[in-house]
Amino acid sequence: MNRAIAPTWRSELGTMTQRGIAMNEARVLLEEVSGRRFADLFADLDDTLRDEQIDQLESLVRERLSGVPLQHLIGHWPFRELELTVDGRALIPRPETEELVSVALAQLELARKGATATDLLRRFRVVDLGSGSGAIACSIAHEDTDTQVYAIERSLGALSLVADNVAQLDANVRTRITVLEGDWYQPLRDRSIGEVDLIVANPPYVTLEEWQQLDSVVRDHDPVEALVAGQTGLEDLAVIIAEAPEFLRDGGSLVCEIGSTQGEATRSLATRAGARTVEVKRDLSGRERILVATFAS
């Protein structure tokens, strides 16, 4: 960046956008370097940057222009009410998954409305399959204080990221999250926790062909094993749906994020698994993205 004229936050904002950084991302980078929210920095945009701030900003801009995701550059990202650590160990949490959490929380509320007085005295058990960054598990435990959440993950890298994010939570939240290593339901078979009220999952559901067509930012930085399920994209969803009744209590729910073309296929899978009710909810863009199935024991 040109230092002939002392750079200000305002001038660097303009320079970044001229170099191809989107305005919303440029503001995030200014927040990261300044240590201030953009709304607070706005009144001081004509203040000059220190040399170390110029160097830090230039390094971030170069990496972003090379294709490194913004979330990886700054190492953290908001997800619903939380600020999560984000890096290459797991998928970057996405807005669609925030909607998945909303649906999961709504299912818990429905379960409580139909629960017995005895059931209401206990914490409802939630299982987050393929927890990744832990975004789903952490958010549910944070937003629903009457839950005991089990976060299951098979990738050791992602498992360590889940643990990192759980450790950042308030004590009354993190003590209600148990992190388990294993492939889908296997940790539940190894460890007797009783029937669960809700299973929630954002599993791989992309085909290898679809993955090859994704933006290079995704292909190069998100773990392929967290995205690609196999030739059909339904391989992991089929296992999750078929085996859910083994662990759900009577009236328990399965909530899964799915691909936008997988609604009919996952409805069929849930029906064959014995689901009492099946619904595929649309996201804010009108696409079928969330499978909701309830089961009777």
N, C-alpha and C positions, 0 to 999 in steps of 0.2 A: 504494500500500500504506500502511496506517495507521502513522504514526510516533509516535503519542501514547505508545505503549509501545515501548521499544527492541526491534526485531524480532530474533529469533534464527533460526538455520537451521531449528530445529524448528518455530517458529511460521510461518515462510514456507513450509515444506513443507506444513503444514496449510492455509494460506491458498490455495496454488496448487491443491490438490486440491478445495477448496471452490469455486473459480472454474471448475473443469471440466478442469484439467490432470490427465492420468492419472498415477498414482503413479510409474510407471517413468520417465516423461518428466520429472516434477518433480525426481526425483533427478538426472537428467542435467543439468538446468538448474542445480541447486545445484553439481554438479561443475564446470560451466563457469564459474560466477561465483566459486567458492571457489578454483579451481585445484587441487582435491584430489579423489581418488577417494572415492565415497560411503562405502566401507568404512572409509577413514581418517578421514573427516569425522564418522562416526557417534558417536565418543566425545566430540565437541565440538559436538553439535547445539544446546546451550544457549548457545553463544557468540553475541554480538551481531554484526550486520553493520555494516560501515562505510557511510557515506552513498553512496559511489560504487557499492558492491555492491548496495545497495537499488535505486538507479536502474537499474543494468544489469539486474538481475533483473526489475524491473517492465517494462522495455522488451522483454525476451525473452518475458515472459508475454503481453503485449499482442499481440505479433506472432504468437505461437503460437495464441492464441485467435482471431486474424483468419484463420487457416488456413495460415500459413507452415509448411512441414514442419520438424520438429525438426532434421533433418539440415542443412537450409539455415541455420537459426538459428545453429548452433554451427560450421558450416563444415567439419566432419570427421565421420567415422563408421567404426567398425570393420568390416572385411571379412576373415573368416578370421583370418590372423595379422598383418594389416596395419591401419594407421590411415590412411584415405584422405581427401584433400581432396574435399569434396562441395559442389556448388552447382548452379545452374540450367543450366549448360552441358551437362549430361548426366543420364541417369536416376540416381536414388538407387539404389545397389547393394542388392539384396534377398536374403533368405535362400535363395530358390530358385536364385539364381545361384551361391551358395556350393556348393550341391549339384551344379550344373553343373560347377564346377571339380573337385570330388571325382571325378566320372565321367571328366572329361578326364585327370586325373592317373592314374586307374586304367587308362585306355586306353594311356597312355604306358608304364606298367609292363608291360602285356601285350605291347606292341610290343617291348620290350627282351627279354622272355623268348623271343621268336621271332626275335630279330635274330642276324645273323652276327657273328663276332668282329670283323670290320672295321667293321661298323656301330656296335658298342659303343665304338669308339675316337673317335667323333665326337659332337657335340652333336645331339640330336634337334631338328628344326625344327618350331615350332608357329606357326600363324597364328591370330590373334584378329581375326575380322571384325566391324566395327562396334564398335570397342573402347569407345566411350562414355567412362566415367570412367577406363578402364584397369584396372579391378578384376580382370578375368580375366587379362589379360596379366601384370600385376604379381604376382598371386598364383602363377601357374604358374611364372614365372621365380624367384620367391622360394622356392617349396616344392620345385621340381625343379631342382637346380643344374646338371644336364646338358642344359639346353635353351637354344636360341636362339629368341627369341620375336619375332614381327613383329605389331605392333598397327596395324591398318588402320582408318581413320576418315575419313568424308567431310565431317562437320561441322567447320568451322574452330574453333568454340567448344569442342566436345568434344575436338578434337585438342589444343588448348592445355591442357585439363584433364588429358588423358593425359600430356602432357609434364610438367605440374606434379607429378603423382603419381609418375611415373618418377624425377624429379629427387630425390624424397625417399628413394629406396631406397638401400641400401648399394651402394657402387661395384661390387662383384662381381656384383650383381643388375642394376643399371641398364645396365651395359655389355653385357648380353645381351639387351636389348630395343631393337628398332628401330621407331620410330614413322613410319608412312607415311600420306600423305594420298591418298584416292581412294575410288572407289565399288566396294565389294566386292572382286573379284579383280583389278581393273584395275592396281593398283600391282605385283602379282606379274607381270603381263604386261610391264609397263614395266621391271621390274628382275629380272634373272635371279638367283634365289637357289637354284635347284635344287628337286628334289622335296621335299615336306614330309611329315612323319610324322603330323601332327594338325592339323585345322582345327576351331576351336571358335567358336561364335557365339551371341550372344543378340540376334537381330535383331528388328525390329518384327514383331509377329504379331497385332495387334489390329485389328479392323475399325473403320471410322468410327462405326458404330452402337454398338459396344461401348465405344469411347472416350467417347462422349457420355453413357454410363451410369456411367462411373467416378466415384469420389469426387472432389469438387471440388479437394481437396488435390493429387491426381494431375493432373487436367486443367489446373489453373491453374499448376502449377509444374514438371512434367516436360515436356521438349520433345516436342511432338506427333509430330514426325518420327521420334523414337526409339521410339514406341509403335505408330503406325498404319501398317500395310502397304498397305492399300487396301480394296477392297470385300469381299474374301474373307478377308483376314488372312494368306493364303498367298503373296502376291506375292513378297516377299523370300526367304522360305524356298524357294520354287520355284527361284529363281536360284541360291541358295547350294548347294542339293542337286544340281541338274543340272550345275553347272560344277565341282563338287568333284573329280571324277575327273581333270580336266585337270592338277591340281596335286599330288595325293596320290601318294606312292610305293606300290609294291605292298604291300598289307596295311595301308595308312594308314587313319585313321579320321576321320570327321566327327561332331562332337558338337554338337547344337543344342538350345537351349532353345525349347520350343514351347508353344502354348496348350493348356489342359487338354482341349479337344475336338478337337485336331488330330492325334491319334495315328495314326488310320487313314489320313488324307490324306497325312501325311508318310511313313508306311511305303510307301505307293503311289509317292510321288515318288522315294524312295530306290531302290525296286526298279526303276522305269523308268530310273533313272540308271545302273543296272548294279551296285548294291551286292551284295557277296558275302554279307554278313550284315546284318540289320536288326533292331533292338530298340528299343522305346520304354520307358524306365525311368520308374517312378513316384516322385514326391517323398514326403516324410515324411507328407503328408496322404493318400497313396494315389492321387493324380491323375497321369495320364500327362503328363510334363512335359519329358522329355529324350530326344531322338532320338539313337541311336548307330548309325552305318552304317560298315561297312568295305568297302574297294574293292580289287580286284585291277587291276593295270595292264594 
